[in-house]
Amino acid sequence: MWKSWRSQLFMAFVVATGTTVATGTTTLAKEQVRVAGLTWPGYGWWYIAKEKNLAPDLDISYQAIEDPFQSFSLMSSGQVDIVSSTAEFAPIGASQDMPVRMFGYGNLSHGTDKIIVRPEISSPADLKGKKVAVMVGGLPQIMMGIYLEENGLPFDSVEYVNVIMDQAAAAMIGGTVAAAELWEPFGNQTLKAIPGSKVVASTADAKWASNALIADAHFINADWAKDKRETALKALKAMYDAIAYWKKNPAEANKIIATGMKMSVEDVELVIGKDGTGLDSGLYPYTFMEAAQFCGVAPGNPPFGQKNGQMVDYYKLTNEWWVKFGTVEGEYPPEKGIDCSLLKDLYDGGYRG
């Protein structure tokens, strides 16, 4: 902990009374840390951090915003400090010169995402000229593009239909699209509803796990992190302490996430699992050490055949695909989109999660 147990008790009193306590000429008040992200169990660590008081001198708030671009817009205007979102935004933010930096890899999709084709599609070649459902401008579009190219088709040989997941599943069932990138529970719902449909790519496959494409990440306001460095480090430590707490106390922690996210415990367990391993569901949360290894600021390799420092390769991969899709105009230096120095500071300071 950053504070002694006495300090924690004192700060707990401040929270309980809802007041600022002054002693002599010193005023103690919690520093505000504003976090935004989707209603998604993979970001529920912030609720654990708050509930278990893992950062006693911080007031961490989590605002559920279902449009990531709105979250990043608020970050750019200084209204949000940290955003938990999917990992593809870093090059987009760099292209717009936004003060947004991906500081840590979050959760790896390890079976949650699948490319599913309808029964009439017997080979990848049958997709040529067909409509496929993806989230345009999101990682599902890149996954589909990579799948097509790996199977001998140009990435633009299909028509990409931009729909959210429930609409994508409905389009598959109705036959208006030939394939879709779907995450759970929509993938299994589609497979059950369409006899003969099949999975042709899954993030549980070793190659998708090793390239680490489909993932969540955590982003920080670069200006805020510069001005409030110690506060930022305390917030990050609290998040990773929360993940460690979840791994040791999954049942209790899942209930905290469910309450915070206003969803059922069963839905939380469907995404992040019941036993704290990250291997009994479709989403694998990265510990501090694994995230630091992915960033290249701690020794050793991340899981799933990934390599130390793969964060830069990941950034370049998504940047390359956004150029192909016309989302951004060119390639941008990694330092414009990622910042591993925060995890480095924590590691160099002796923190291990």
QUIWO-V251900 format. One record per residue. SS is DSSP state (H for helix, E for strand, L for the rest). OMEGA is omega in radians with two decimals (NA if undefined). D_FIRST is the distance of its C-alpha to the first C-alpha in whole Angstrom. Layout:
SS;OMEGA;D_FIRST
SS;OMEGA;D_FIRST
This chain:
L;3.14;0
L;-3.07;4
L;3.01;5
L;-3.13;7
H;3.10;9
H;3.12;12
H;3.13;10
H;3.12;9
H;-3.12;13
H;-3.14;14
H;3.07;13
H;3.09;14
H;3.13;18
H;-3.14;18
H;-3.08;18
H;-3.11;20
H;3.14;23
L;-3.08;23
L;2.97;23
L;-3.06;22
E;3.13;22
E;3.03;23
E;-3.07;23
L;-3.12;26
L;-3.07;26
E;3.10;22
E;-3.14;22
E;3.10;18
L;3.14;18
L;3.05;16
E;-3.10;17
E;3.01;18
E;-3.03;18
E;-3.12;21
E;3.08;21
E;3.11;24
E;-3.13;26
L;2.95;28
L;-2.97;28
L;-3.08;27
H;3.14;25
H;3.07;23
H;-3.04;22
L;3.13;20
H;-3.11;17
H;3.09;16
H;3.09;17
H;3.14;15
H;-3.12;12
H;-3.08;14
H;-3.10;15
L;3.08;12
L;-3.08;10
L;3.01;7
L;-2.97;8
L;-3.11;9
L;3.07;11
E;3.00;13
E;-3.08;16
E;3.09;16
E;3.12;20
E;3.12;21
E;3.12;25
E;3.11;27
L;-2.99;30
L;3.08;32
L;-3.11;34
H;-3.13;32
H;3.06;34
H;3.11;33
H;-3.12;30
H;3.06;30
H;3.09;33
H;3.08;30
H;-3.12;28
H;3.14;31
L;3.07;32
L;-3.11;28
L;3.11;28
L;-3.09;25
L;-3.10;22
E;3.08;21
E;2.98;24
E;-3.02;23
E;3.02;27
E;-2.81;29
H;-3.00;29
H;-2.95;33
H;-3.00;32
H;3.12;31
H;3.12;35
H;3.08;36
H;3.12;33
H;-3.11;35
H;-3.13;38
L;3.12;38
L;3.13;36
L;3.10;33
L;-3.07;30
E;3.12;28
E;3.03;26
E;-3.05;25
E;-3.10;22
E;3.01;21
E;-3.02;23
E;-3.10;22
E;3.07;24
E;2.98;27
E;-3.07;30
L;-3.12;31
L;3.13;35
L;-3.08;34
E;-3.13;36
E;2.90;40
E;-3.09;43
E;3.11;46
E;3.12;50
L;-3.06;52
L;-3.08;55
L;3.11;58
L;-3.09;55
L;3.10;56
L;3.12;55
H;-3.12;53
H;-3.14;56
H;-3.14;57
H;-3.08;54
L;3.13;56
L;-3.10;57
L;3.06;55
E;3.07;53
E;-3.08;49
E;3.09;46
E;2.92;43
L;-3.12;41
L;-3.08;42
L;3.12;40
L;-3.10;37
H;3.10;36
H;3.10;39
H;3.12;41
H;3.12;40
H;3.12;40
H;3.13;44
H;3.12;45
H;3.12;44
H;-3.13;45
H;-3.10;48
H;3.12;49
H;-3.14;48
L;2.96;51
L;3.13;53
L;3.02;53
L;-3.10;52
L;-3.10;49
L;3.13;51
L;3.08;54
L;3.05;53
E;-3.12;52
E;3.13;49
E;-3.06;48
E;-3.14;45
L;3.00;44
L;-2.89;41
H;-3.11;40
H;3.09;42
H;3.10;45
H;3.11;45
H;3.12;45
H;3.12;48
H;3.07;50
H;-3.11;50
H;3.14;51
H;3.08;54
L;-3.14;55
L;3.01;54
L;-3.09;52
L;-3.11;53
E;3.13;49
E;2.93;45
E;-3.03;42
E;2.97;40
E;-3.07;37
L;0.15;36
L;-3.01;38
H;3.12;40
H;-3.14;41
H;3.09;42
H;3.14;44
H;3.13;46
H;3.12;47
H;-3.06;48
H;-3.08;50
L;3.10;52
L;3.13;54
L;3.04;54
L;-3.07;51
E;3.08;49
E;3.12;45
E;3.06;46
E;3.13;43
E;3.11;39
L;3.00;36
L;3.11;36
L;-3.04;38
H;-3.07;37
H;3.12;38
H;3.09;36
H;-3.09;33
H;3.10;34
H;2.98;34
L;-3.02;31
L;-3.00;33
L;-3.01;32
E;2.93;29
E;3.09;26
E;3.10;24
E;-3.07;22
E;-3.12;23
E;3.03;22
E;-3.03;24
H;3.13;25
H;3.12;26
H;-3.12;23
H;3.10;21
H;-3.09;23
H;-3.06;23
L;-3.01;19
H;-3.09;17
H;3.10;14
H;3.12;14
H;-3.13;15
H;3.10;13
H;3.13;10
H;3.13;12
H;3.11;13
H;3.13;9
H;3.13;9
H;-3.13;12
H;3.01;12
H;3.12;9
H;3.09;12
H;3.10;15
H;3.11;13
H;3.11;13
H;-3.10;16
H;-3.12;18
H;-3.06;17
L;-2.99;18
H;-3.10;20
H;3.13;23
H;-3.09;20
H;3.11;19
H;3.08;22
H;3.11;23
H;3.13;20
H;-3.12;22
H;3.12;25
H;-3.12;25
H;-3.10;23
H;-3.13;26
L;3.07;29
L;-3.11;30
L;3.06;31
H;-3.14;28
H;3.11;31
H;3.09;31
H;-3.13;27
H;3.12;28
H;-3.07;31
H;-3.02;29
H;3.03;26
L;-3.05;27
L;-2.93;26
L;3.07;25
L;3.13;22
L;-3.03;23
L;-3.09;25
L;-3.11;28
L;3.09;30
L;-3.09;30
L;-3.10;31
E;-3.10;28
E;3.12;25
E;3.12;22
L;3.02;20
L;3.10;17
H;-3.09;15
H;3.13;17
H;3.09;20
H;3.12;20
H;3.07;19
H;3.11;23
H;3.09;25
H;-3.13;24
L;-3.11;25
L;3.05;22
L;-3.11;21
L;3.11;24
L;-3.11;25
L;3.04;27
L;-3.10;25
L;3.00;27
L;3.10;30
L;3.09;32
L;-3.07;31
L;3.12;30
L;3.13;28
L;-3.08;28
H;3.13;30
H;-3.13;28
H;3.11;31
H;3.13;34
H;3.11;32
H;-3.12;33
H;3.12;36
H;-3.14;37
H;3.09;36
H;3.13;38
H;-3.12;41
H;3.10;41
H;3.02;41
H;3.13;44
H;-3.10;46
L;3.12;45
L;3.13;46
L;3.05;43
L;-3.02;42
L;-3.06;45
L;3.12;43
L;-3.04;41
L;-3.11;38
L;-3.13;36
H;-3.11;32
H;3.06;31
H;-3.07;32
L;-3.12;30
E;3.12;27
L;-3.13;24
L;-3.06;22
H;3.13;21
H;3.10;18
H;3.10;17
H;3.11;18
H;3.12;16
H;-3.14;13
H;-3.13;15
H;3.10;16
L;3.08;13
L;-3.12;12
L;3.12;10
L;3.11;12
L;NA;11
